[in-house]
């Protein structure tokens, strides 16, 4: 039986033409237009085999015509290319106090988005009901040509077991521990749903949109908390239990008397997060409520706020110097509400990382503020879905389903 349709499999001749079409499709994902002859030359496959696979991909809509090549005599050969508008993705970034919902095409282009204030502490049903309602509204407004929803990607501000999509003891998400996010969303939108930690998807989104050539990439989010996303050799590293990159609870000697919300003393998050910096400035007599107030004061030239951001950067840099020694990334990008707005913070990071790391490890290292900014999350959620739905195995299952239905 065909796993995609539950019907008898297509006959052997058809199966042979489809079984590796997913691999052929990967050549076309770069968007470059090619002819059948060029694909045959690149792959070493017979032109008839290439032609049957291209026909199958065109029937699915994932590949479309892209003009004609120059002719060496006779009719000009047709070119084909990946068609990113064939499907859409619902991309969701859930933060501590906000939700961003966007619709993208398969190339990561944002077609529409909606932002709303929403406390993650309100619980999974309240937050996900908003996500579903906003998602349906955006899909209705963008699906002018009836594009099919390929899948949904969701980033959450806490640890997530990626294989199941269930949050695992998230510290700022009461009621979310073990909640079946995938099943809850699929009741209303029955498509593949992928869930991950918000910093992981920010790393995916930042790299895919602005640093695609850098396979060893490190993203740091500095906001209410501090975390990181690790991309090594082009692959996102989640670790054994999905907690890879939890920088916020690395201990620093300078904070041995500072209590962290996790119950330990001296955690980086207790010294250099937005609330921690604000707390430090309140101790100096300034009227500072939250991280945004710190940034406002720094922008106005307040020396205490500038120095506090610089010191927070030095603290983060102390941890990142170890990261550079262990992982040797070519790029470190700093994002989050504090990170992407704090040049003083990044200056402190650079100061310590370049001083504490070996010259060879930093000879080509770039430390940058996020370019994607607050869109990194939805861009990464979209990327997470497209990596799945455009993988060879899923493409082959999709083509088998199209062939059976046809």
N, C-alpha and C positions, 0 to 999 in steps of 0.2 A: 504494500500500500504506500502511496505517496504521503510523507509526513506533512506536507503543506496542505493537502486537500482531502486526505482520507479516501481518495479514489485510486484505482489501479494505476501503476506507474505507466508513463509513456513508453512506447516501444523502444527497443534497444538503439535503433538508428537515431531516434530523436534524443534519447538520453545521452548518447555519446556526444551529440552536438551541444548539449546544455551543461554537461557535468563539470566543465571547467570554464564556463562562460564567466563565472564570478572572478576568476583569476584574470581573464582577458579584460574584464571591466576595470580592474585596478589600474591598467595602463591608461585608461581614458579619464580617470578621475582628476588628472592634472588640468583638464579643460582644453588641452591641445587637440586641434582637429587632425584626423588622420584618415587615409584611404584604406580600403581593404588590403590593397597591395602592400602598403606601409606596415600594417599590422601583421600581415603574413611574414614579411621580411624580419620584423622585430621578434616575433614569437617562434618562427620556424615552422608554423602550422601551414597546412595546405590552404589555398585561397578558398576552396569550397567549404572547409571547416570554419574558417574565419567568417565567411559570408553567412553561414547558418547561425553562428553565435551573435553576429551583429544584428541579424533579423530578429532573434529572440530578444535582445536587449532593446531594440527599437519598439517591439511589440509591448514591452513593459513601460515604455516612455522614458526610461532612464538614459537612453542614448537617442540623439536626434540628428537630423541632417545639419551640416555646417558648411554649405557651399560646395563648390567644385574646385578640384586641383587643376593646375595647368596641364594641358594635353600635349602629349608627344606625337599626336596623330590619332584621329578618330574622336569619339565622344569623350569629353573630359570626365575623369573618374570623380565620384562623389566622395565628399569627406564627411566624417561622423565625429561627434564629440559628446561628452557627458552633458546631460540636460539637468542642471540643478533645480529647475523649476518644476520638475516632474512630481515632486512630493513636497510637503511642508512639515516642519517640526515645531512642536510647542515647547518652548524653553522657559524654565522657571527658576528664578533666584529668590530664595526665601532667606531673609536676614532676621536679625533680632527684632527689628522694628519696621520692616518693610517687606513688600513682595513686588517683584518685577516679573511680569509675564510677557513673553514675546513670541511672535510667529516668525520663523525664518525659513528660507529655502534650504536645500541640501548643501549649498555652498556656504552657509552661515550668514547670508545677507539678511538683515532684519527687515521684515516687511511691515510689521506693526508691533507696537508694544504698549503696555499699560503699567503704571506704577501706582501703588497705593500704600498708605500707612496701615500696618497690620502687625500686631504684637505676636511673635511666635509663641509666647507664653499663653496665648488664648487657647491653645490646644490644637491637635491635628485636624479634627473635624472642621473647626471654624476656619482655619487657614486653608485647608485643601478645598473646602466648599468655595471659598473665594477664588482660588486658583482655577477650579473647574469652570465656574461661572465666567470669569474674565477670559479664560481660554476659549470657551465656546463663542463668546462675543467677538473676540479677535479673529477666530477662524471664520466666522460668518462674514466678517468684513473684508477678509483677504482672499477667500476661496472663490474668486470671480470666475475662474476657469474649472472649478470642481476638483482642484488638486487634492489628492489623498493625503491624510495625516499619516506620516510614517511612524511617528513615535513621540514620546514625551520625555524630556529630561528635567530633573529637579535637583537643585542644590539646597542642602539644609545646613544650618549653622551649628553643627555638632557631629560627633562620630557616627558613621553609618556603616553597616555591614553591606557592602556594595552588592554582593551576590543576591541578597534578599530584599535590599532597599529599606531595611528596618533600622531606625535610629537605635544606638546603643548607649544607654545611660548619658544622654546629652545634658550638660550642666545647666543650660539656660532654656531648656525646652520641657517644662513640666507636662506630663501626660503623653509625651511622645515615645518614651522608652519602649522598644519592641513593637511599636505600632506598624501595622501592615500598610504602608503608604501605597505600594504598588496595587494591591487588591482594591483599596478604597478608591483610587483614581480610576482604575479599569472598570469599575461598576458603571461609570458614566461615560468613559472614553476608552473603549476596548481596543487598545493598541499597545505595543511594547512601551513599558514605563521603566526608566532607569533612574536611580537615585544615588547621590553621592554627597560627600562632605563639600561644603561651599568653597573651601580653599582649593580643593582638587579641581573643581570645575573652573574656577578662576584661572588656575594655572593652564588648563587646557585652552580656555578662551583667549588668554593673553598671548600664549605662544602661537596658536593657530592663526590669529589675526595679525600679529606684528613681528613674531620671531620664528617663522616656520623653518628656517635653516639651522636653528640651534637645537640640537638633539639633547643637550645636557643643560637643562633649564630649571631654575629654582624661583618659585614665587612666594613672597612673604606678604601676608595680610596683617596689617596693624590697625586695629579698630577697638571694639569693646574687648576683644581678646586678641591673641597673637597665634597664628598658625601658618603652615606652609604647604605648598604643593610641590612634589618632586617629580621631574621628568628626566629620566636617565636613558640614554641610548634611544630616545624617541618614544619611550613608553612611560606612562604614568605609574608611579610606584605607590601602592597602597599599603604594603606590608602584610604581615600574617593576619592581622585582625582589623585592618582598615585604619589604623591609627598612625601610620607613617607621617612624619612631618609635624608632629605636635610640639613645636618649639616653645610654646607658651609656658610649659612646666619644666623647662630646664632650669636648674638652680644656679644662681649667681652669688658669689661670695659677698658682694656689696649689699645684698638684701637679706642677710641671714636673720635679721630681726623683723622682716616684713612678712606678715601673714597673707597667704593667697587664699582665694575662695575655695581652692581644692583641699585646703587643710594643711598644706605644707608651707614652709617658709622659704623666701628668697626666689620664688619663681619669676621668670622673665616677665610674665603677664602682670604680676603684682607690682612691677617696677616701670614698665615701658608701654603698657596699653593706654588707650585714651583715658579711661577712668583713673588709672594710676597716676598719670601725668597731672590730671585735674586735681586729684587729691593732694599731690605734692605742692601744687601752687596754692591751694587753699591753706595749707600749712604755713605758707609764707605770707598769708594775709590777703590774698587776691580773691575776688568774687568770681569763682570759676565753678560752674556746675557740671560740665561734661567736656568731652574732647573737642567738640566744635567751638567751645568758648576759648580753649587753648589756642586753636588755630586762628581765631579772630584776633586775639591779643597779639599773637606773633605777627600777623599781617599788619597790625597797627604799630609794630616796632617795639612792643614791650620786651625788654631785655630778659626779664625773669622767664617769660613764656618761651622765648627763643632758646635760652640756655637749658630749660627743662626739656624741650624737644631734642636739642643737641645731645644731652645726656642720655635720653631714652634711645637715641640712635646709637650711641656708644655701647649701651647695654645690649642692644640687639646685635650690633656688630661683633661683640665678644662671642656670642653664640654662633653667628654666621661665619666667623673665622674658622671655627671647628668644622662647620658644614663644608667650607671651601677645601679644607684639608682632606675631608672624608670623601666628598663627591666630585670635586673639581668641576663645578659647572662653568659654562662659558658666559652665562647671563644670570644675574640676580635681579628680579623685578620686585619693587616694593609697592603694594597697593593697599586697599582698605581705606576707610574714611580718614584715618590719620596719615597713613603712609603715602597716599597719592596726593595729599595736599601739603605735605611737610617737607620742603626742601631742606630745612634745618635738620630734620630727623635723618634724612638720607645722607647729609653731609657727615653726621656723626657716625653712621654706619660705615661709610667709605673710610673715614679716618682710622677706625680700628681694624677693619678687614684688611686693608692694604698694609697696615703696620704689623699685624699679627700673623699673616699668612705667608707661606714661602713664595719667593719671587716667581718661580716657575708656574705656580698655581694661579697667580694673579696677572701674569704677563699679558693675557688677552681677556681678562675678566672685565665685564661691563656691569655696573650697578646702576639701575635706572628706575625712575618712577614709572608706574603703570601708564601705558598709552591707552589701553582700552578703558581704563577708569571704571566707573560703576556699571559698565556694560560687560565687563569681563565674565561675570557669572552667567548671564544668559547666552553669551557667545560660547562659553564652555559647555553649558547644558546642551546646546544645539550640537556642538562637536561630539559630545559623548554619545548622542543618539545616532548621528551619521556614521561614526566609527562602527557602530553595531549594525545598523541596517544596510550599510554599503559594504560590509565585510564579504569575502568570497562565499562563505557558507550560506549567509542569509540571501545574497543575490541569487545563488543557485536555487534555493528553496522558492524564492519569489518567481523566478523564471519557470520553474516546474509547475507552480500554481497557475501562472498565466497560460502555459501550454495546455494544462489539463482543462482549464476553464474554456479555452478557445476551441 
